[in-house]
Amino acid sequence: MPLTGLAIALPGDGSLASCGEHTWTTGRAVDERTLIQQAQAGKRAAFEELVHKYDRDVLRVALNLLRSPEDARDVYQEAFLKVYKNLHRFRFECSFYTWVYRIVTNVCLDHLRRSNSRPEVQAPEAAGGDDASPRDFFDRQREHRVTSDPERHLLDKEIGRQIVAALGHLSARERVVFELKHYQGLKLRAIGDMLGTTEETVKNSLFRATRKLRARLEGLL
């Protein structure tokens, strides 16, 4: 389900940074570093352009990690507010992409901890509205296709529901690591950068998550 028309209430003057709307009207391409510097200097339009650049990615990460459109909306708001309030701290020591993803990932992690890793029964729709039907769940998480076999289609949906339930039994960190690796396709080093930990720690979390999921889904896949 696409989440459109979202807006972030920014502190200061009550204006909104809207999801999916361009507000930068200089008539020329502005590189990201310039946008960041202008946003750090207090130019609201520059910040809104940065929101537009990353809003869909932030929503996708939140939906994949939380499995709830309502929770994803809350994380979207909280993450971009944190970006706005901490933008002055960004020093170009890493990519802005990594910095934003680190914030949204940690907001998701906090949310999962607060909700005690409660599994959601409603999984988000894929970008194209297709159902996920991985032939091997652990190796092909990002495969999505439409099946012409109704029986297989129903089986895939049931498998998907059981996978979501199994994910709910992971710790918050294990779930975040597993989904960033298999749903987002990120490298272990990148996940470590986002979570502020080492690649080896991420590898251990992924191993524990995979082992737990295999045990719970044994005989299903």
N, C-alpha and C positions, 0 to 999 in steps of 0.2 A: 504494500500500500504506500504510494508516494506521500510524503509529508510536505505539503506545499503551503506557502503563505505564512511561514513561521517568521517571527520578528523578535529581535533581542531588545529588551528595554535597557538602554545604557544609562548609567548614572550621570548626573550633571544637568542635562537640559530636557530630559524626558523624551528625546527623539528615539527613533527606532532604526536599527540596522536590519533590513529585511532580507530574508532568504530568497534567492532567485531573482533579485532585481539589481540591475546595474545602476549605480549612482554617480560613477566617475564620468565627467563630461568634458574633459580637456580636449577631446578630439584627436588624441594621439596615444600610442601605446606607452604605458608607464611600467618600467620594470619593477619587479617585486621589491627589491632593496629600496628603491625610491619611495614606493608606497608605504613600506614599513617605517621609513624615516619620517615621512610626512604624517603618518598616523601617530608616531611617537611624539611629534611636535604638536599634536592636538587637532589635526585635520580630520573631522568626522567622515568626510566623503572617502578619504583614503582607507580608513578602517572598514567602512562598508564594502569597499571593493575587495578587501582581503577576506571579509566574511563571504562574499559571493564566490570567491575563488575556492574556498575550502568547505562551504556549507554542506554540499552533497557528500563529500568524503566523511565529514564528521557524523552526519546522520547515518551513513552506511555502517561505519564502525560501531556506533551506539546501538543500532538495530541488531547487528550481528552478535554483539556481546550481551545485550540485555534481553533480546527476544520479545520486546514489548514496545509498540509504537508510543504509548504514553510515557514510559520511562525514557525512551529515546528522545522525546521532546524535552523532557526535564534536563537530561544530560546535555543536549544541544544548547539550551539556554545557559546552564551553569558553566559549560566549557568555554563558550565564547565570552561570557562575563569575566572568567578568569583570564582569558587571553587579553581582553581589553584592560583589565586592572593591572596586569603584569607586563604589558607590552613594553614599558620603559626598562624592564629588566633584560629584554632580549638584546644580546650583544653580538649577533651574527657569528657565534662560535660553532653553531651547527646550522643546518638548513631550517628555514622557518617551518617547512613541512614537518620535520622531525619534532620541532618544538611544539607545534600545535597538536600533533598526534600524541605526544607525551602527555599533554594536558588532558585531552579527551580520554585517553586510555586510563589515566589515573582517576579521573572523575567516574568513569565506568567501574573501575576497581572499587572505589569507595562506595558506590551505589550497591554493587553486588555484596559487599561486606555488610552494609546496613540492612539489606534485605535478607541476609543470611543465606545467600545463594539460592533463593527461591526459584525453582524452575517455572518457566512460563509455558502455558499450553498453546499459545498462539505464536507461531514462528513468522518472521517478516517475509514478505514476498520478495522474490528476486527482482533485479532491476527491470528485467523484461517480462515479469509476471510468470515465469516458468517455475516448475517445481524441481527441486534438486533431486537427482537420482544417481548418486555416486555408486559406481560398481565396486569400489573399495573405499570405504569411508575414510580410512586413515591416510590413504595415498592420493585420493582424488576428491577432496572436499569441495573444490571450486568448479567441478563439472556440473553443468546445468543443461538439461535438454527436455524436450517434450516427447512423451512416449505415445505411440498410437495404440498401445495395448491397455485397455481400461483396467484389466485386472492387475497388470504390472504398475499402472499409475496409482491405484489404491494401495498396493503393497508399499510403493515408495513413500507415499504419504504417511503410512503407519510407521515405517522405519524412521521417517523424519521425526515423528512425534516421540518415538522412543529414544531417539538420539538426544532430542531437546531435554527430555526427562533425565537421561543419564548425565548430561552436562550439568544439571542442577545439583548433582551429588559431588561435583568437584569443588575444591576450595576456590575462592574468588581469583586468586593468582593463577592457579592451574587452568581455570576456565579461560581467563584472559589470554594467557600464553598459547593455549591450544587453538583458540579461535583466531588469534592474530596470525598464527603460523599457517593454519589450514584454510581459513576462510579469506584472510587478507593476503596470504601468500608472502608474508614478510620473512626476511632472514632472521636467524636467531640473534645476530649482532644488533640488528635494527630494533628488535623487540627489547633487548637488554637496554639499549639507549633510551627507549620510551619509558621503561619501568625503572630506570636508574639503577640497574644491576648488571651483573656480568653475564657474558654469553654462556658460561658454564652453569650458572644458576638457572638461567632460562632453559637450558638443555635438560637439567634435572627436573624442573617443573613439568616440562613437556613429556618426559619419560613417565613421571608419576601419573599425569593426566591420561596418557595413552594406555597405561597398564590398567587404570581404574575403569576406563571406558570399555576396553576389551573384555574385562571381567563381567561388566554389567550387560554387555551386548553379545556375549558369547552365544553362539547358535543362531543369532539373528542375521548376521551379515555373512 
